[in-house]
Amino acid sequence: MGLTCADELVRAGHDVTVCDPSPGAGATYAAAGMLAPAGEAWFGEELLLRLGQESLARWPSFASSLSERSNIDVDLRAGGALLVAGDRDDLEEVHRACRLLDDSGVRFEELGRRELRVREPRLSSRTVGGAFLPDDKQVNPRRVVDALLAVLGDRVVRQRAVVRKDGVALEDGTRLRADVVVLATGATGLPRVRPVRGEIVRVRTTDAPACVLRARLHGERVYVVPRRDGEVVIGATEEEHSTNDVAPIPTVGGVARLLETARALLPGLETAQILEITARDRPGSPDNGPLIGDVPSDGPARHLLAGGHYRGGVLLAPVTAAAICAYVAGRETPPFVDAFAPDRFNALNRDEDSCT
Ligand code: GLY
């Protein structure tokens, strides 16, 4: 998120320094890279769906500009996603999701048992139906980070920074004065943001599915994202954690559930080779929507948040970067961005106070 905002600000002519001891090593490192506003859509989150659609529309030009400038192919792929159900209850949830997409004008195609397996013959014969989401896409987030680091070059300072009234102080004691500080620190250090742990497994197989699969099998959720060269990302667990926890470490229980569900979905994964198991914390907010915009600052430097993107950081990076750029320039932002201003929770606080 921070690197994308920095890139957009540099392209708008601003003098930018990114302070991060290990850029791309947070939630992005575990992200599967699904650009999936339709696949992630849920009731009560219609504004988030809208924001996601706006960002998805920006991805093709962002990806091609980034690939051209960095000479790194970020592997943006269209091809859609399949929602897959393992039993009647799971299928009922797919139907509910489709009704929501219908109300929001998003394209989908409901599929019966046979139609589903015609689209993806590798699926278990026990799957009962689903839906195809033609507009969802995917990208390789680690390649995106490499590309952003290449274009930002020595604007990235690999040090921790502490926010000061007039800018930031680096851990080596250097003070950087700034007109604006954009806070994009992921799951740590942002107001209202809580860590939601996720575990993923990367495998290599000769039997990868043709497109992204998002399945619910007897209530267990799993997604399977095919990449180049037979690599497949299997994700992701979801677990709330206290902010005091130690660094995210994968657990036997979480990984076993993921692998069992993925193997039940795609029997061909039986012989897949495990390449990597990773856990990271997603940055969740009280309403699961991002925090984009001004927060109070007690000094001359203005503070903007670009955080709390929860399950959608990769998807929402381009629209967030454009919004941050607009805020910095004092330009108007569209209502679908203003809906995610950090001060929306101030009203929540007042309501809570009046109830107690
Ligand atoms: N966007 C997928 C996840 O957060 O696991």
Residues whose N, C-alpha, C, O or C-beta is under 5 A from the ligand:
A	BS01	LIG	G198 A236 Y310 R311 G312
